[in-house]
């Protein structure tokens, strides 16, 4: 789960960057998809860190 959390965290970071870029270019659909990706993957990453800690507990 540790590596998966890192990958999802990177996806959330890239989605945040994409959200800012599409907002600057005034692309509505790209902004909505990037924002949704950022919210979903970011929430999953934060929830995983809160419940399992970082590094995650083994048992």
HELIX and SHEET records of a PDB file:
HELIX    1   1 UNK A    2  UNK A   24  1                                  23    
HELIX    2   2 UNK A   28  UNK A   52  1                                  25    
END                                                                             
